[in-house]
Amino acid sequence: MTELTMKELAFIEDEIRAEAITAKTLNWCATQCEDETLKNILETMAEKHQLKIADLSQYFNRTQNIQ
């Protein structure tokens, strides 16, 4: 596996935080919707961001080699 620098790992952490904020915001927006179609769209979008969090976290957790 390619070694990552501390700066690169920090970028990954920042992206995980950004995805988490986006997912939480979309979920909150979905709770405010009365339109079921829009609510479902927002929930689907939030789920996609949560899956990105899982993917990034998995990669981040696998990365043990730091320069």
N, CA and C atoms as a LAMMPS dump frame, in Angstrom:
ITEM: TIMESTEP
0
ITEM: NUMBER OF ATOMS
201
ITEM: BOX BOUNDS ff ff ff
-5.0000000000000000e+02 5.0000000000000000e+02
-5.0000000000000000e+02 5.0000000000000000e+02
-5.0000000000000000e+02 5.0000000000000000e+02
ITEM: ATOMS id mol type element x y z
1 1 1 N 0.848 -1.182 0
2 1 2 C 0 0 0
3 1 3 C 0.891 1.242 0
4 2 1 N 0.478 2.253 -0.691
5 2 2 C 1.205 3.499 -0.755
6 2 3 C 1.183 4.177 0.602
7 3 1 N 2.322 4.707 0.995
8 3 2 C 2.397 5.421 2.257
9 3 3 C 1.812 6.818 2.076
10 4 1 N 1.041 7.252 3.062
11 4 2 C 0.443 8.58 3.029
12 4 3 C 1.125 9.469 4.052
13 5 1 N 1.215 10.738 3.709
14 5 2 C 1.79 11.697 4.651
15 5 3 C 0.725 12.099 5.659
16 6 1 N 1.168 12.734 6.723
17 6 2 C 0.226 13.225 7.731
18 6 3 C -0.755 14.221 7.106
19 7 1 N -0.269 15.028 6.175
20 7 2 C -1.128 16.014 5.512
21 7 3 C -2.213 15.32 4.694
22 8 1 N -1.851 14.257 3.988
23 8 2 C -2.831 13.513 3.198
24 8 3 C -3.865 12.843 4.098
25 9 1 N -3.427 12.305 5.215
26 9 2 C -4.361 11.703 6.167
27 9 3 C -5.304 12.761 6.744
28 10 1 N -4.775 13.956 6.986
29 10 2 C -5.618 15.05 7.484
30 10 3 C -6.68 15.418 6.453
31 11 1 N -6.318 15.396 5.171
32 11 2 C -7.299 15.676 4.116
33 11 3 C -8.411 14.634 4.119
34 12 1 N -8.052 13.372 4.318
35 12 2 C -9.055 12.308 4.38
36 12 3 C -9.978 12.526 5.578
37 13 1 N -9.407 12.864 6.727
38 13 2 C -10.227 13.15 7.91
39 13 3 C -11.179 14.308 7.654
40 14 1 N -10.682 15.354 6.997
41 14 2 C -11.528 16.513 6.68
42 14 3 C -12.687 16.115 5.77
43 15 1 N -12.402 15.263 4.801
44 15 2 C -13.455 14.826 3.885
45 15 3 C -14.498 13.983 4.614
46 16 1 N -14.055 13.146 5.538
47 16 2 C -14.993 12.346 6.336
48 16 3 C -15.917 13.271 7.132
49 17 1 N -15.339 14.288 7.743
50 17 2 C -16.164 15.258 8.504
51 17 3 C -17.148 15.983 7.593
52 18 1 N -16.696 16.404 6.414
53 18 2 C -17.574 17.111 5.482
54 18 3 C -18.726 16.22 5.028
55 19 1 N -18.428 14.956 4.737
56 19 2 C -19.484 14.019 4.328
57 19 3 C -20.475 13.802 5.465
58 20 1 N -19.98 13.73 6.694
59 20 2 C -20.866 13.539 7.854
60 20 3 C -21.799 14.735 8.028
61 21 1 N -21.264 15.923 7.892
62 21 2 C -22.087 17.141 8.014
63 21 3 C -23.148 17.168 6.913
64 22 1 N -22.745 16.823 5.702
65 22 2 C -23.688 16.808 4.579
66 22 3 C -24.803 15.795 4.826
67 23 1 N -24.441 14.597 5.268
68 23 2 C -25.44 13.556 5.529
69 23 3 C -26.408 13.995 6.624
70 24 1 N -25.887 14.563 7.692
71 24 2 C -26.743 15.023 8.798
72 24 3 C -27.679 16.134 8.337
73 25 1 N -27.153 17.048 7.528
74 25 2 C -27.97 18.151 7.021
75 25 3 C -29.096 17.63 6.126
76 26 1 N -28.76 16.703 5.243
77 26 2 C -29.783 16.133 4.359
78 26 3 C -30.844 15.375 5.157
79 27 1 N -30.415 14.625 6.16
80 27 2 C -31.388 13.921 7.009
81 27 3 C -32.285 14.898 7.752
82 28 1 N -31.702 15.982 8.251
83 28 2 C -32.509 16.986 8.936
84 28 3 C -33.517 17.604 7.974
85 29 1 N -33.057 17.943 6.764
86 29 2 C -33.957 18.511 5.76
87 29 3 C -35.092 17.538 5.442
88 30 1 N -34.775 16.25 5.376
89 30 2 C -35.803 15.246 5.096
90 30 3 C -36.863 15.229 6.196
91 31 1 N -36.449 15.428 7.442
92 31 2 C -37.432 15.427 8.539
93 31 3 C -38.362 16.634 8.473
94 32 1 N -37.93 17.676 7.779
95 32 2 C -38.732 18.894 7.669
96 32 3 C -39.711 18.858 6.501
97 33 1 N -39.567 17.858 5.633
98 33 2 C -40.383 17.791 4.422
99 33 3 C -41.746 17.158 4.681
100 34 1 N -42.737 17.74 4.077
101 34 2 C -44.066 17.147 4.08
102 34 3 C -44.301 16.363 2.791
103 35 1 N -43.571 16.722 1.749
104 35 2 C -43.667 16.043 0.458
105 35 3 C -42.87 14.743 0.536
106 36 1 N -43.551 13.618 0.412
107 36 2 C -42.901 12.305 0.549
108 36 3 C -41.851 12.054 -0.532
109 37 1 N -42.112 12.519 -1.741
110 37 2 C -41.151 12.324 -2.827
111 37 3 C -39.845 13.046 -2.516
112 38 1 N -39.947 14.29 -2.121
113 38 2 C -38.758 15.072 -1.779
114 38 3 C -38.057 14.478 -0.566
115 39 1 N -38.834 14.051 0.409
116 39 2 C -38.272 13.435 1.612
117 39 3 C -37.456 12.195 1.238
118 40 1 N -37.989 11.351 0.363
119 40 2 C -37.281 10.149 -0.073
120 40 3 C -36.006 10.478 -0.834
121 41 1 N -36.063 11.51 -1.663
122 41 2 C -34.873 11.938 -2.405
123 41 3 C -33.781 12.387 -1.44
124 42 1 N -34.155 13.187 -0.46
125 42 2 C -33.178 13.679 0.513
126 42 3 C -32.592 12.539 1.342
127 43 1 N -33.434 11.591 1.722
128 43 2 C -32.953 10.443 2.491
129 43 3 C -31.996 9.593 1.658
130 44 1 N -32.287 9.441 0.379
131 44 2 C -31.405 8.689 -0.518
132 44 3 C -30.063 9.4 -0.662
133 45 1 N -30.105 10.714 -0.818
134 45 2 C -28.872 11.491 -0.914
135 45 3 C -28.055 11.359 0.37
136 46 1 N -28.718 11.432 1.518
137 46 2 C -28.023 11.295 2.799
138 46 3 C -27.373 9.926 2.914
139 47 1 N -28.081 8.902 2.473
140 47 2 C -27.536 7.543 2.537
141 47 3 C -26.279 7.407 1.677
142 48 1 N -26.28 8.04 0.512
143 48 2 C -25.101 7.993 -0.355
144 48 3 C -23.892 8.642 0.323
145 49 1 N -24.14 9.741 1.036
146 49 2 C -23.047 10.397 1.759
147 49 3 C -22.58 9.538 2.93
148 50 1 N -23.497 8.849 3.58
149 50 2 C -23.117 7.959 4.671
150 50 3 C -22.281 6.789 4.147
151 51 1 N -22.586 6.315 2.958
152 51 2 C -21.784 5.246 2.355
153 51 3 C -20.383 5.748 2.007
154 52 1 N -20.293 7.005 1.589
155 52 2 C -18.978 7.59 1.328
156 52 3 C -18.164 7.667 2.616
157 53 1 N -18.832 8.004 3.708
158 53 2 C -18.158 8.04 5.016
159 53 3 C -17.595 6.662 5.329
160 54 1 N -18.398 5.637 5.124
161 54 2 C -17.95 4.265 5.406
162 54 3 C -16.753 3.903 4.533
163 55 1 N -16.813 4.242 3.25
164 55 2 C -15.701 3.946 2.344
165 55 3 C -14.431 4.685 2.76
166 56 1 N -14.569 5.976 3.039
167 56 2 C -13.398 6.76 3.442
168 56 3 C -12.843 6.28 4.78
169 57 1 N -13.713 5.972 5.707
170 57 2 C -13.277 5.492 7.015
171 57 3 C -12.55 4.166 6.887
172 58 1 N -13.07 3.296 6.037
173 58 2 C -12.442 1.999 5.824
174 58 3 C -11.036 2.192 5.255
175 59 1 N -10.905 3.074 4.285
176 59 2 C -9.596 3.354 3.706
177 59 3 C -8.673 3.963 4.758
178 60 1 N -9.214 4.91 5.519
179 60 2 C -8.432 5.593 6.549
180 60 3 C -7.964 4.592 7.602
181 61 1 N -8.812 3.677 8.003
182 61 2 C -8.468 2.689 9.016
183 61 3 C -7.45 1.667 8.506
184 62 1 N -7.481 1.375 7.202
185 62 2 C -6.533 0.44 6.605
186 62 3 C -5.134 1.04 6.525
187 63 1 N -5.068 2.373 6.455
188 63 2 C -3.797 3.05 6.23
189 63 3 C -3.016 3.128 7.544
190 64 1 N -2.042 2.276 7.645
191 64 2 C -1.192 2.258 8.833
192 64 3 C 0.18 2.833 8.534
193 65 1 N 0.519 2.937 7.258
194 65 2 C 1.855 3.4 6.861
195 65 3 C 1.851 4.904 6.666
196 66 1 N 2.537 5.584 7.548
197 66 2 C 2.61 7.039 7.492
198 66 3 C 4.071 7.424 7.308
199 67 1 N 4.314 8.351 6.386
200 67 2 C 5.686 8.805 6.166
201 67 3 C 6.099 9.757 7.265
